[in-house]
Amino acid sequence: MAYCIVTDSSCNLAESYIRDHHIPILSLTLIADGTEYPSFSDGHFADAKHIYSLLRNGTKITTSLPSAQTIEETLEALIQDGKDILYIGFSHALSGTFEATNQALIHLQEKHPERKLLAVDTLAASGGEGLLVRYAIEMHEAGHSIDEVEQWVRDERFHLAHWFTVSDLMFLYRGGRLNKVSAYAGSILSIKPVLHMDDKGYLVPVSKVRTRNASIQAMFDHMCATVRQPISDQHVAITHGDCIEDAQRLQDMIEKHFQPKDISIEMVDPVIGAHSGPGTLALFFLASQR
């Protein structure tokens, strides 16, 4: 049976890739000064540079997951088009989007018992989620079944390394991703943390360094220690919170040491960026372990 891979706007895939591969996107929303900004609408992401400028100016930004009605209507339309569905989504530990979509699929399964409606929590975010979607799309287009793709994502999500750093720990605190004591202490000491995402999909501080260059080097060192070989078969993703020079520096380090299949650079989706802040820099690749 024909099937469709669906994801959400936290995937950090390029607009051109989403368009070329006809990927349905469930959009989260930002609210800034009473104005709502869909994260993804009409084939385009929200203006991330504008959102990051608002964050730098102290604008309070809140976020919300797609409405239950929007999720169900989007999925129902795909079913009516004769498609089974594999939803590959944002970590449940960081957003309610996965649970809301999974519940919609359960409800739709009751209405359409003849369809196969599956959901996989990537336990990932940003470029990590996007890489898993990208590999899944490649498998789909190569003729693999929906069950084969689902199982691959379930297995490989525990090998999708997320390494990232932020410029201001207070964004993580305000977003509920870091406790107050750690955030204040880190900000006062100008600590640049290196974090990753654990096997349950939560953000975990791993080390603390005093400079931006040291945090970038630490991310690269983690890649050197754990990256799966042959890296020539791998896609690598870098995402950034409006700090393209740092992203390009990390890209140069990787290209000089490794020869991956390709390296994509995208801005961190502003829904995630509202919680991690301007200056976020993240690296994603397949590894021996997360």
TALIN-V946119 format. One record per pair of residues at least 24 apart in sequence whose ideal C-beta (glycine too) atoms are under 10 Angstrom apart, sorted by sequence separation. I is the first residue (numbers start at 0). J is the second residue. If there is no record, write none. Layout:
i=(I:I)
j=(J:J)
This chain:
i=(18:29:36:38:84:96:97:131:167:168:190:191:193:194:233:235:242:14:17:18:38:64:97:130:131:134:166:176:177:192:193:233:234:235:236:237:238:239:241:242:259:17:32:36:39:70:74:78:130:165:176:181:191:195:230:231:233:234:235:236:237:238:239:240:241:15:17:31:32:38:73:84:164:165:177:193:222:226:230:231:232:233:234:235:236:237:238:239:240:257:14:31:32:35:37:71:75:83:92:117:128:131:164:165:174:193:229:230:231:232:233:234:235:236:237:238:239:240:241:8:9:10:14:30:31:70:71:74:78:91:93:115:116:117:119:123:127:130:163:164:165:219:223:228:229:230:231:233:234:235:236:238:240:253:8:9:14:30:31:64:65:69:70:73:74:77:78:83:84:85:86:87:88:90:91:92:93:94:115:119:130:163:164:215:219:222:223:226:229:230:238:252:7:8:13:29:30:31:63:64:65:70:71:72:75:83:84:85:86:87:88:89:90:91:92:93:115:117:118:119:121:122:128:130:162:163:171:211:214:215:218:222:226:229:240:241:249:253:7:8:12:29:30:37:62:63:64:67:70:71:74:75:78:79:82:83:84:85:86:87:88:89:90:92:93:117:119:120:121:127:162:163:220:240:248:249:250:11:28:29:30:63:64:66:67:70:71:74:78:81:82:83:84:85:86:87:88:89:90:119:120:123:126:127:128:161:162:163:171:212:215:216:219:223:226:238:239:240:245:249:28:29:64:65:69:70:82:83:84:85:86:87:88:89:90:115:119:121:122:127:161:162:211:215:218:219:222:223:238:245:246:27:28:64:65:67:68:71:75:78:88:89:90:117:121:122:126:127:160:161:218:222:240:241:242:245:246:8:27:28:64:67:70:71:75:78:87:89:117:120:123:125:127:160:161:168:212:216:240:241:242:246:8:27:28:70:74:77:90:119:122:123:124:126:159:165:211:215:219:238:240:241:242:26:27:28:65:78:89:90:121:123:125:219:239:240:241:242:25:26:67:71:77:89:122:124:161:163:239:240:25:88:239:240:24:25:28:87:157:161:238:239:240:74:87:156:161:164:238:239:26:88:162:237:238:25:87:88:156:164:237:238:25:87:166:236:237:238:87:236:237:26:85:87:164:235:236:237:25:87:166:235:236:24:25:87:164:165:234:235:23:85:164:234:235:23:163:164:233:234:162:233:9:23:162:164:232:233:23:85:164:230:9:162:163:230:162:7:8:162:227:228:7:160:162:226:227:23:162:225:226:227:228:85:162:222:225:226:227:23:25:83:84:85:87:160:221:222:225:226:227:27:83:87:160:218:222:224:225:7:23:25:82:85:86:162:218:219:221:224:225:25:85:218:222:225:5:22:87:160:215:221:90:160:214:27:85:158:160:211:215:5:27:127:5:27:87:127:158:211:26:170:3:25:90:125:5:124:155:202:123:127:167:202:3:25:122:163:166:2:3:25:121:122:161:163:165:1:122:124:163:166:3:5:10:122:123:159:163:3:4:10:25:122:124:1:2:3:5:6:7:9:10:120:121:122:166:1:2:3:4:5:6:7:9:120:0:1:2:3:4:5:6:7:8:9:93:164:194:0:1:2:3:4:5:6:7:93:0:2:3:4:5:6:93:9:92:9:196:195:203:7:9:162:191:194:195:196:8:9:7:191:200:6:7:198:198:7:197:7:196:6:195:5:137:174:177:174:176:5:134:174:175:176:134:173:174:133:173:174:170:172:174:93:97:130:133:170:171:173:92:130:163:170:171:92:129:130:170:171:90:94:130:170:92:93:129:168:169:170:91:92:93:126:128:167:168:170:171:90:91:92:93:126:127:129:165:166:167:170:22:60:90:91:92:126:165:166:167:10:22:89:90:125:126:127:164:165:166:167:2:9:17:20:55:62:90:125:126:163:165:166:167:0:2:5:10:11:16:20:22:54:60:61:125:126:165:166:0:2:9:10:11:12:22:59:60:124:125:164:165:166:0:2:6:9:10:11:17:21:164:165:9:10:11:12:13:16:20:54:163:164:165:9:10:11:12:16:19:20:163:164:9:10:11:12:162:163:164:9:10:11:17:20:162:163:9:10:12:13:16:20:161:162:163:7:10:11:12:161:162:6:10:160:161:162:6:10:160:161:12:159:160:162:6:7:159:160:161:6:158:159:160:5:6:158:159:160:162:4:158:160:161:4:6:157:158:160:6:133:155:158:159:4:157:158:4:157:130:156:4:129:4:3:4:129:2:126:126:126:129:125:128:4:125:126:2:3:125:126:2:124:125:128:0:1:2:4:124:0:4:125:2:124:125:2:124:125:4:124:125:124:134:131:130:125:127:129:130:131:126:127:128:130:125:126:127:124:126:127:125:126:124:123:127:123:122:96:94:93:94:93:89:94:89:93:89:54:55:54:51:51:52:50:51:50:51:47:49:47:48:47:62:64:62:63:62:60:61:62:60:62:62:60:61:62:60:59:60:51:54:58:50:51:53:50:47:48:50:51:54:47:50:54:46:47:49:50:53:44:47:48:51:54:55:44:47:50:51:54:55:45:46:47:50:54:55:12:44:45:53:54:11:44:45:47:51:52:11:44:51:11:50:51:51:39:48:38:38:39:38:36:37:38:36:31:29:29:27:29:27:28:31:27:29:30:26:27:29:16:16:13:12:13:14:11:13:12:11:10:11:11:12:11:9:10:9:8:11:7:8:9:8:9:7:8:11:11)
j=(42:53:60:62:108:120:121:155:191:192:214:215:217:218:257:259:266:39:42:43:63:89:122:155:156:159:191:201:202:217:218:258:259:260:261:262:263:264:266:267:284:43:58:62:65:96:100:104:156:191:202:207:217:221:256:257:259:260:261:262:263:264:265:266:267:42:44:58:59:65:100:111:191:192:204:220:249:253:257:258:259:260:261:262:263:264:265:266:267:284:42:59:60:63:65:99:103:111:120:145:156:159:192:193:202:221:257:258:259:260:261:262:263:264:265:266:267:268:269:37:38:39:43:59:60:99:100:103:107:120:122:144:145:146:148:152:156:159:192:193:194:248:252:257:258:259:260:262:263:264:265:267:269:282:38:39:44:60:61:94:95:99:100:103:104:107:108:113:114:115:116:117:118:120:121:122:123:124:145:149:160:193:194:245:249:252:253:256:259:260:268:282:38:39:44:60:61:62:94:95:96:101:102:103:106:114:115:116:117:118:119:120:121:122:123:124:146:148:149:150:152:153:159:161:193:194:202:242:245:246:249:253:257:260:271:272:280:284:39:40:44:61:62:69:94:95:96:99:102:103:106:107:110:111:114:115:116:117:118:119:120:121:122:124:125:149:151:152:153:159:194:195:252:272:280:281:282:44:61:62:63:96:97:99:100:103:104:107:111:114:115:116:117:118:119:120:121:122:123:152:153:156:159:160:161:194:195:196:204:245:248:249:252:256:259:271:272:273:278:282:62:63:98:99:103:104:116:117:118:119:120:121:122:123:124:149:153:155:156:161:195:196:245:249:252:253:256:257:272:279:280:62:63:99:100:102:103:106:110:113:123:124:125:152:156:157:161:162:195:196:253:257:275:276:277:280:281:44:63:64:100:103:106:107:111:114:123:125:153:156:159:161:163:196:197:204:248:252:276:277:278:282:45:64:65:107:111:114:127:156:159:160:161:163:196:202:248:252:256:275:277:278:279:64:65:66:103:116:127:128:159:161:163:257:277:278:279:280:64:65:106:110:116:128:161:163:200:202:278:279:65:128:279:280:65:66:69:128:198:202:279:280:281:116:129:198:203:206:280:281:69:131:205:280:281:69:131:132:200:208:281:282:70:132:211:281:282:283:133:282:283:73:132:134:211:282:283:284:73:135:214:283:284:73:74:136:213:214:283:284:73:135:214:284:285:74:214:215:284:285:214:285:62:76:215:217:285:286:77:139:218:284:64:217:218:285:218:64:65:219:284:285:65:218:220:284:285:82:221:284:285:286:287:145:222:282:285:286:287:84:86:144:145:146:148:221:282:283:286:287:288:89:145:149:222:280:284:286:287:70:86:88:145:148:149:225:281:282:284:287:288:89:149:282:286:289:70:87:152:225:280:286:156:226:280:94:152:225:227:278:282:73:95:195:74:96:156:196:227:280:96:240:74:96:161:196:77:196:227:274:196:200:240:275:77:99:196:237:240:77:78:100:196:197:236:238:240:77:198:200:239:242:80:82:87:199:200:236:240:81:82:88:103:200:202:80:81:82:84:85:86:88:89:199:200:201:245:81:82:83:84:85:86:87:89:200:81:82:83:84:85:86:87:88:89:90:174:245:275:82:83:84:85:86:87:88:89:175:83:85:86:87:88:89:176:93:176:94:281:281:289:94:96:249:278:281:282:283:96:97:96:280:289:96:97:288:289:99:289:100:289:100:289:100:234:271:274:272:274:104:233:273:274:275:234:273:274:234:274:275:272:274:276:196:200:233:236:273:274:276:196:234:267:274:275:197:234:235:275:276:196:200:236:276:199:200:236:275:276:277:199:200:201:234:236:275:276:278:279:199:200:201:202:235:236:238:274:275:276:279:132:170:200:201:202:236:275:276:277:121:133:200:201:236:237:238:275:276:277:278:114:121:129:132:167:174:202:237:238:275:277:278:279:113:115:118:123:124:129:133:135:167:173:174:238:239:278:279:114:116:123:124:125:126:136:173:174:238:239:278:279:280:115:117:121:124:125:126:132:136:279:280:125:126:127:128:129:132:136:170:279:280:281:126:127:128:129:133:136:137:280:281:127:128:129:130:280:281:282:128:129:130:136:139:281:282:129:130:132:133:136:140:281:282:283:128:131:132:133:282:283:128:132:282:283:284:129:133:283:284:136:283:284:286:131:132:284:285:286:132:284:285:286:132:133:285:286:287:289:132:286:288:289:133:135:286:287:289:136:263:285:288:289:135:288:289:136:289:263:289:138:263:139:139:140:265:139:263:264:265:268:265:268:145:266:267:144:145:267:268:145:267:268:271:144:145:146:148:268:145:149:270:148:270:271:149:271:272:152:274:275:275:285:283:283:279:281:283:284:285:281:282:283:285:281:282:283:281:283:284:283:284:283:283:289:289:289:270:270:270:271:271:268:274:270:274:271:240:241:241:239:240:241:240:241:241:242:239:241:240:241:241:268:270:269:270:270:269:270:271:270:272:273:272:273:274:273:273:274:266:269:273:266:267:269:267:265:266:268:269:272:266:269:273:266:267:269:270:273:265:268:269:272:275:276:266:269:272:273:276:277:268:269:270:273:277:278:236:268:269:277:278:236:269:270:272:276:277:237:270:277:238:277:278:279:268:277:268:269:270:270:269:270:271:270:269:268:269:268:270:269:270:273:270:272:273:270:271:273:263:265:263:263:264:265:263:265:265:265:265:266:267:268:268:267:268:268:268:271:268:269:270:270:271:270:271:281:283)
